[in-house]
Amino acid sequence: KYKPALPPYVTQTISETINYDTTFILTKNDNNFFDINISEKGIYSISIYNQIKNCYTLTLKYYGDDYPNIKDYKSMATSLRYITKNEEYDKIINSQSIKLALDSFWLGIGGNYERAREIIKNYYSKIQDANKFFTSYKEGWKTDKGMIYIIYGYPHNVYKTNSKEIWIYGEQGNIGSLSFIFNKLNNSTSNNDYELERSSTYTNSWFIALESIRR
C-alpha cells in the first residue's frame, strides 16, 4: 500500500519504509522441498541460513493474479492519480459505483464513446508497461520511472550507468529538450529502485503533457 510518486516539479520526496508485518518458518516436506503458499498481496523475503551462518535471501513479490495487467475497477481508478485533479480523484475513489464514475470521467475527456475508448486503451497500456518494466518494491506505475513514462511516453534516448539512468525527450543538446535523471537506490528487496532528481523547472512541461493526455 505504498504511495504513487509525486510530480517531478515537487522537490520533496516520499519517505517510505518497508516493514514486515509477519514472520514464519518454512520446513522441508518429504521430498526435501520447501512449501510456501502465497495468497496475500505483498513482498515475501525468504532467508536461508547454512551451518556457517551465511544467509541467502530470495525476494518474491505478489501483486495479484492479473498483474502486471490492470483489470479490476479499483486498480483502474487508483492509477488515474497522475492525470486527475484532487476533487476528480476523490469523487471516483469514493463513488458507490467506481465503474460508473470511471465511465463518466473518460467520456468527459473523450467527448464520445469511440474517442474515450481510444484514450482508455492508450492510457492503461502505459500503466501495464510501467508495471512490467519498472516494478520495484511497489507497483511499477507508482514509481518515479513509471510516472514519467506514463505522462511523457517513451524517451527518445536513454543513457545507463551502474548508478543512474538519464532519459532524454527531444534532441540531445536542444534547449527545448527535457532530461530526467534517475539515481539507483540501495534496496534489499529490489534491484530496480530508482529515485528521480526533481526540479521546479519541470512544472510547465508536466502540465502541457497532462493537457495532451486529457485533450
SERO-4910 file (N, C-alpha, C, O; in steps of 0.05 Angstrom, whole numbers):
BEGIN
 pado doro    nc1    nc2    nc3   cac1   cac2   cac3    cc1    cc2    cc3    oc1    oc2    oc3
  Lys    A     17    -24      0      0      0      0     17     25      0     14     43     16
  Tyr    A     36     26    -18     54     49    -20     43     70    -38     26     64    -55
  Lys    A     52     95    -34     40    117    -48     52    120    -76     75    113    -81
  Pro    A     36    132    -95     47    138   -122     68    160   -120     68    176   -101
  Ala    A     85    162   -139    106    182   -140     93    210   -141     71    214   -152
  Leu    A    107    230   -131     99    257   -133    108    268   -160    127    258   -171
  Pro    A     94    289   -171    102    300   -196    131    310   -196    141    316   -174
  Pro    A    144    311   -219    173    317   -219    180    345   -210    202    350   -202
  Tyr    A    160    364   -211    166    391   -202    163    395   -172    170    415   -161
  Val    A    153    374   -158    152    375   -129    178    366   -118    186    343   -122
  Thr    A    193    383   -104    220    377    -97    222    359    -72    244    347    -68
  Gln    A    201    356    -57    202    338    -34    199    309    -44    189    305    -66
  Thr    A    209    290    -29    207    262    -36    190    247    -16    186    256      6
  Ile    A    180    224    -24    164    207     -7    183    189      9    199    174     -3
  Ser    A    181    191     35    198    174     52    181    149     60    161    151     75
  Glu    A    190    126     50    175    101     56    194     80     67    216     77     58
  Thr    A    184     66     87    200     45    100    186     18     95    162     16     98
  Ile    A    201     -2     86    190    -28     82    191    -43    108    212    -51    118
  Asn    A    167    -48    120    165    -62    145    151    -89    141    131    -91    127
  Tyr    A    162   -110    152    150   -136    150    130   -139    173    136   -134    196
  Asp    A    106   -147    166     85   -150    187     82   -178    197     68   -182    217
  Thr    A     94   -197    184     92   -225    193    118   -240    187    131   -236    167
  Thr    A    125   -258    206    148   -275    201    139   -304    207    123   -309    224
  Phe    A    151   -323    192    144   -351    196    167   -368    186    184   -359    171
  Ile    A    167   -393    196    189   -411    189    179   -432    169    157   -443    173
  Leu    A    194   -437    148    188   -457    128    203   -483    135    226   -482    143
  Thr    A    189   -505    133    201   -531    138    200   -548    113    181   -545     97
  Lys    A    220   -565    109    221   -582     85    200   -604     86    194   -614    107
  Asn    A    189   -610     62    170   -632     61    184   -659     57    209   -660     58
  Asp    A    169   -680     52    182   -706     49    200   -708     24    217   -726     23
  Asn    A    196   -691      5    212   -691    -19    236   -672    -17    250   -666    -37
  Asn    A    241   -661      7    263   -643     12    260   -616     -1    280   -602     -7
  Phe    A    235   -608     -6    228   -581    -16    214   -565      5    203   -576     24
  Phe    A    215   -538      2    201   -520     19    174   -514      6    172   -507    -17
  Asp    A    153   -516     22    126   -509     12    119   -481     22    122   -474     45
  Ile    A    111   -464      3    101   -437     11     77   -430     -5     77   -432    -30
  Asn    A     56   -422      8     31   -414     -5     28   -384     -3     23   -373     18
  Ile    A     31   -371    -26     28   -342    -27      0   -334    -36     -7   -338    -60
  Ser    A    -16   -324    -18    -43   -317    -25    -49   -287    -20    -68   -276    -31
  Glu    A    -34   -275     -2    -37   -247      4    -18   -230    -12      5   -237    -15
  Lys    A    -28   -207    -22    -10   -189    -37     12   -178    -19      7   -173      5
  Gly    A     36   -175    -30     57   -164    -14     85   -174    -23     88   -186    -44
  Ile    A    105   -167     -6    132   -175    -11    140   -197      8    135   -196     32
  Tyr    A    151   -218     -3    160   -241     13    190   -244     11    201   -249    -10
  Ser    A    203   -242     34    232   -244     35    239   -271     49    234   -274     73
  Ile    A    250   -289     33    256   -316     44    286   -319     48    302   -316     30
  Ser    A    294   -323     73    322   -325     80    329   -353     89    314   -366    105
  Ile    A    351   -363     79    361   -390     86    389   -387     98    407   -375     87
  Tyr    A    392   -399    122    417   -398    136    430   -425    135    418   -445    140
  Asn    A    456   -426    128    470   -451    128    485   -455    154    483   -439    172
  Gln    A    500   -477    155    513   -484    181    534   -464    189    541   -463    213
  Ile    A    545   -449    170    566   -430    178    554   -401    180    569   -381    178
  Lys    A    528   -400    183    513   -376    188    513   -356    165    507   -332    169
  Asn    A    519   -365    141    515   -348    117    485   -347    111    471   -367    114
  Cys    A    476   -324    102    448   -320     96    444   -316     66    457   -299     54
  Tyr    A    426   -330     55    418   -327     27    389   -319     26    372   -332     38
  Thr    A    383   -298     12    356   -287     12    344   -286    -16    357   -277    -35
  Leu    A    319   -294    -18    304   -292    -43    279   -275    -37    265   -279    -18
  Thr    A    275   -255    -55    252   -238    -51    231   -243    -73    237   -242    -97
  Leu    A    207   -248    -65    184   -252    -83    164   -230    -79    160   -221    -56
  Lys    A    151   -221   -101    131   -201    -98    105   -211   -112    106   -222   -134
  Tyr    A     83   -207    -98     57   -216   -108     38   -193   -107     31   -183    -86
  Tyr    A     29   -184   -131     10   -162   -133    -17   -170   -144    -32   -153   -152
  Gly    A    -23   -196   -143    -48   -206   -153    -44   -222   -178    -24   -219   -192
  Asp    A    -64   -239   -184    -62   -257   -207    -60   -243   -234    -48   -254   -253
  Asp    A    -73   -220   -236    -74   -206   -262    -49   -189   -268    -45   -181   -291
  Tyr    A    -33   -183   -247    -10   -165   -250      9   -176   -271     15   -200   -270
  Pro    A     21   -160   -289     21   -131   -289     -2   -117   -303     -3    -93   -305
  Asn    A    -22   -133   -311    -45   -121   -325    -64   -108   -305    -64   -114   -281
  Ile    A    -79    -89   -314    -99    -75   -298   -127    -83   -307   -135    -76   -329
  Lys    A   -141    -98   -291   -167   -109   -299   -190   -102   -280   -213   -101   -289
  Asp    A   -184    -97   -255   -205    -91   -236   -210    -61   -234   -191    -45   -239
  Tyr    A   -234    -52   -228   -241    -24   -228   -226     -8   -207   -220     16   -212
  Lys    A   -220    -20   -185   -206     -5   -163   -178      2   -173   -169     25   -168
  Ser    A   -164    -16   -186   -137    -11   -197   -139     10   -219   -121     27   -222
  Met    A   -159      8   -236   -162     27   -257   -167     55   -246   -158     75   -258
  Ala    A   -180     57   -224   -186     83   -211   -161     94   -198   -155    118   -202
  Thr    A   -148     78   -182   -124     89   -167   -102     97   -185    -87    116   -179
  Ser    A    -99     84   -208    -78     91   -227    -84    116   -244    -68    123   -261
  Leu    A   -106    129   -238   -112    155   -250   -100    178   -235   -103    201   -242
  Arg    A    -86    172   -213    -76    192   -195    -61    215   -209    -63    238   -201
  Tyr    A    -44    208   -229    -27    229   -241    -43    248   -259    -34    271   -263
  Ile    A    -65    239   -270    -79    256   -290   -105    268   -280   -120    280   -296
  Thr    A   -111    265   -255   -136    275   -244   -130    297   -223   -110    297   -210
  Lys    A   -149    316   -222   -148    336   -200   -157    322   -175   -170    301   -175
  Asn    A   -151    334   -152   -157    322   -126   -187    316   -124   -194    294   -115
  Glu    A   -204    335   -132   -232    331   -129   -242    309   -148   -261    294   -141
  Glu    A   -231    307   -171   -238    286   -190   -231    259   -179   -247    240   -180
  Tyr    A   -207    257   -169   -197    232   -159   -213    222   -135   -222    199   -134
  Asp    A   -219    240   -116   -234    233    -92   -262    224   -100   -273    205    -88
  Lys    A   -274    238   -120   -301    231   -128   -302    202   -140   -320    187   -134
  Ile    A   -282    195   -156   -281    169   -168   -276    147   -147   -290    127   -146
  Ile    A   -256    152   -130   -248    132   -110   -271    127    -90   -275    104    -81
  Asn    A   -285    148    -82   -306    145    -62   -334    140    -73   -353    139    -58
  Ser    A   -335    136    -99   -361    131   -112   -373    104   -103   -358     85    -99
  Gln    A   -399    103   -101   -412     77    -95   -409     58   -118   -409     33   -115
  Ser    A   -406     68   -142   -401     52   -166   -376     63   -180   -378     82   -196
  Ile    A   -353     51   -175   -328     60   -187   -330     58   -218   -319     74   -232
  Lys    A   -343     37   -227   -345     33   -256   -360     56   -269   -351     67   -290
  Leu    A   -382     64   -258   -398     87   -269   -382    113   -267   -383    129   -286
  Ala    A   -367    116   -245   -350    140   -242   -328    141   -263   -322    162   -274
  Leu    A   -316    118   -268   -295    116   -289   -306    122   -316   -295    137   -332
  Asp    A   -329    110   -322   -342    115   -348   -347    145   -352   -342    156   -374
  Ser    A   -357    158   -331   -364    186   -333   -339    203   -337   -338    222   -353
  Phe    A   -317    196   -323   -292    211   -325   -281    209   -353   -274    229   -365
  Trp    A   -279    184   -364   -267    181   -390   -284    192   -413   -274    203   -432
  Leu    A   -310    190   -410   -328    202   -430   -326    232   -430   -328    245   -451
  Gly    A   -322    243   -406   -318    272   -404   -293    281   -418   -293    303   -429
  Ile    A   -272    265   -417   -247    272   -430   -249    267   -460   -241    284   -476
  Gly    A   -260    244   -468   -261    237   -496   -282    251   -512   -278    256   -536
  Gly    A   -304    258   -499   -326    272   -513   -345    253   -526   -369    260   -529
  Asn    A   -336    230   -534   -354    209   -545   -343    182   -539   -320    179   -530
  Tyr    A   -359    162   -544   -351    134   -536   -326    125   -550   -308    114   -537
  Glu    A   -325    128   -576   -302    118   -591   -276    132   -583   -255    118   -580
  Arg    A   -277    158   -580   -253    173   -572   -244    165   -544   -221    161   -539
  Ala    A   -264    162   -526   -258    154   -498   -245    126   -498   -226    121   -482
  Arg    A   -255    108   -514   -244     81   -515   -215     81   -524   -199     66   -514
  Glu    A   -209     98   -543   -181    100   -553   -163    111   -532   -140    101   -528
  Ile    A   -172    132   -517   -155    143   -496   -151    123   -474   -129    120   -463
  Ile    A   -172    109   -466   -170     88   -445   -150     67   -452   -133     59   -436
  Lys    A   -151     58   -477   -132     37   -486   -104     47   -485    -86     32   -475
  Asn    A    -98     71   -494    -71     81   -493    -61     85   -465    -38     79   -458
  Tyr    A    -79     96   -448    -70    102   -420    -64     77   -405    -43     75   -392
  Tyr    A    -82     58   -405    -77     34   -389    -56     16   -401    -44     -1   -386
  Ser    A    -51     18   -426    -27      4   -438     -2     15   -425     17     -1   -420
  Lys    A      0     41   -421     23     52   -408     25     43   -379     47     38   -369
  Ile    A      3     42   -365      3     32   -337     14      4   -336     30     -2   -319
  Gln    A      4    -13   -354     13    -41   -354     43    -43   -362     57    -60   -351
  Asp    A     52    -27   -381     80    -27   -388     97    -18   -364    118    -30   -359
  Ala    A     88      2   -350    103     12   -326    105    -10   -305    126    -14   -293
  Asn    A     83    -25   -301     84    -48   -282    103    -69   -292    117    -82   -275
  Lys    A    105    -74   -317    122    -95   -328    151    -88   -325    168   -105   -319
  Phe    A    158    -62   -330    187    -55   -332    198    -41   -307    222    -41   -303
  Phe    A    181    -28   -291    192    -10   -270    184    -19   -242    190     -4   -223
  Thr    A    172    -42   -239    164    -51   -212    189    -53   -194    209    -64   -202
  Ser    A    187    -42   -170    209    -44   -151    197    -57   -126    188    -80   -127
  Tyr    A    197    -43   -103    183    -54    -80    153    -46    -81    138    -56    -65
  Lys    A    146    -30   -101    118    -24   -105    111    -26   -135    129    -28   -152
  Glu    A     86    -25   -141     77    -29   -169     92     -9   -187     97     14   -179
  Gly    A     98    -17   -212    113     -1   -230    101     26   -235    116     46   -238
  Trp    A     74     28   -237     62     54   -244     66     74   -221     63     98   -226
  Lys    A     71     65   -197     75     83   -174    103     94   -172    108    112   -156
  Thr    A    122     83   -187    150     91   -184    155    117   -200    139    126   -216
  Asp    A    178    129   -194    186    153   -209    189    148   -239    179    164   -255
  Lys    A    202    126   -246    204    119   -274    177    115   -287    171    125   -309
  Gly    A    160    100   -273    133     94   -283    117    120   -288    103    122   -308
  Met    A    119    138   -269    104    164   -271    113    179   -296     97    188   -311
  Ile    A    139    182   -300    150    197   -323    142    183   -349    134    197   -368
  Tyr    A    144    157   -350    136    143   -374    107    146   -381     99    150   -404
  Ile    A     89    145   -360     60    147   -365     53    175   -375     36    177   -393
  Ile    A     66    196   -365     58    223   -373     73    232   -398     61    245   -415
  Tyr    A     98    226   -401    114    236   -423    118    216   -446    126    223   -468
  Gly    A    113    190   -440    116    170   -461    145    159   -462    160    163   -443
  Tyr    A    151    146   -484    178    135   -488    198    158   -491    194    177   -506
  Pro    A    221    156   -477    242    176   -481    255    171   -508    255    148   -518
  His    A    266    192   -520    279    189   -546    307    176   -543    316    161   -560
  Asn    A    320    181   -520    346    169   -514    348    162   -485    338    176   -468
  Val    A    361    139   -479    366    131   -452    395    124   -448    407    109   -464
  Tyr    A    408    136   -428    435    130   -421    437    118   -394    425    128   -374
  Lys    A    451     95   -392    452     80   -367    481     77   -357    500     73   -372
  Thr    A    484     78   -330    508     71   -317    500     52   -294    477     45   -291
  Asn    A    520     43   -279    513     26   -256    497     40   -235    484     27   -218
  Ser    A    499     66   -234    486     81   -212    463     99   -220    449    110   -203
  Lys    A    459    103   -246    437    121   -254    428    116   -283    441    101   -298
  Glu    A    405    127   -289    395    128   -317    387    156   -323    377    171   -307
  Ile    A    392    164   -348    384    191   -358    365    187   -382    373    174   -402
  Trp    A    341    198   -379    322    197   -401    321    224   -414    318    245   -401
  Ile    A    322    225   -440    321    250   -455    297    250   -474    294    231   -490
  Tyr    A    281    271   -473    259    275   -491    266    298   -509    270    320   -500
  Gly    A    266    292   -535    275    312   -554    304    307   -563    316    287   -554
  Glu    A    315    324   -579    342    321   -589    362    329   -567    359    349   -554
  Gln    A    382    312   -564    403    318   -544    417    344   -550    425    348   -573
  Gly    A    420    361   -530    433    387   -534    414    409   -542    421    432   -542
  Asn    A    390    402   -550    370    422   -558    359    435   -533    353    422   -513
  Ile    A    358    462   -533    349    477   -510    321    470   -502    313    474   -479
  Gly    A    305    460   -521    277    453   -515    273    425   -505    251    417   -499
  Ser    A    294    409   -505    292    381   -496    290    378   -466    298    397   -452
  Leu    A    281    356   -457    278    350   -428    296    327   -420    299    308   -435
  Ser    A    309    329   -397    325    308   -387    316    300   -359    311    318   -342
  Phe    A    313    275   -353    305    265   -327    327    246   -317    335    228   -332
  Ile    A    337    251   -293    359    235   -282    347    218   -259    335    228   -240
  Phe    A    351    192   -261    342    173   -241    367    160   -227    383    148   -241
  Asn    A    369    164   -201    391    152   -187    383    126   -174    362    124   -161
  Lys    A    400    105   -178    394     79   -167    397     79   -137    417     89   -126
  Leu    A    378     67   -122    379     66    -93    386     38    -84    381     18    -98
  Asn    A    398     37    -61    405     11    -49    381      0    -34    374     10    -13
  Asn    A    369    -20    -45    344    -31    -34    347    -61    -32    352    -75    -52
  Ser    A    344    -72     -8    348   -101     -4    326   -118    -17    330   -142    -20
  Thr    A    304   -106    -24    282   -121    -36    279   -118    -66    263   -131    -78
  Ser    A    295   -100    -78    292    -95   -106    318    -84   -118    332    -68   -106
  Asn    A    325    -93   -142    348    -83   -157    338    -63   -178    354    -55   -195
  Asn    A    313    -54   -175    301    -37   -196    289    -12   -183    269     -1   -192
  Asp    A    301     -2   -161    291     21   -146    307     46   -153    331     47   -147
  Tyr    A    294     65   -166    307     89   -175    292    114   -165    267    113   -163
  Glu    A    307    135   -159    295    160   -149    301    182   -169    324    186   -177
  Leu    A    280    197   -176    283    219   -195    295    244   -182    289    250   -159
  Glu    A    313    257   -196    323    283   -187    302    304   -195    299    311   -218
  Arg    A    288    315   -175    265    332   -180    274    362   -183    294    370   -172
  Ser    A    257    377   -197    263    405   -201    237    420   -208    220    410   -222
  Ser    A    235    445   -199    212    461   -205    211    469   -235    190    478   -245
  Thr    A    233    465   -249    234    472   -278    217    453   -294    212    458   -318
  Tyr    A    208    431   -283    191    412   -297    161    420   -297    145    407   -310
  Thr    A    154    442   -283    126    449   -279    111    452   -305     91    440   -309
  Asn    A    122    470   -323    108    475   -348    105    451   -365     83    445   -376
  Ser    A    126    435   -368    125    412   -386    105    391   -375     92    377   -390
  Trp    A    104    389   -349     85    370   -336     56    376   -343     41    359   -352
  Phe    A     49    401   -340     21    409   -345     14    409   -375     -9    404   -383
  Ile    A     34    414   -392     30    412   -421     25    383   -428      8    376   -445
  Ala    A     41    364   -416     37    336   -422     11    326   -412     -2    309   -425
  Leu    A      2    335   -388    -24    328   -377    -46    337   -395    -65    321   -401
  Glu    A    -44    361   -405    -65    372   -422    -67    356   -448    -88    352   -459
  Ser    A    -44    346   -458    -44    330   -482    -58    303   -477    -72    294   -495
  Ile    A    -55    291   -454    -68    266   -448    -98    270   -444   -114    254   -453
  Arg    A   -106    292   -432   -134    297   -426   -149    310   -449   -173    315   -446
  Arg    A   -136    316   -471   -148    331   -492   -163    312   -511   -174    321   -531
***
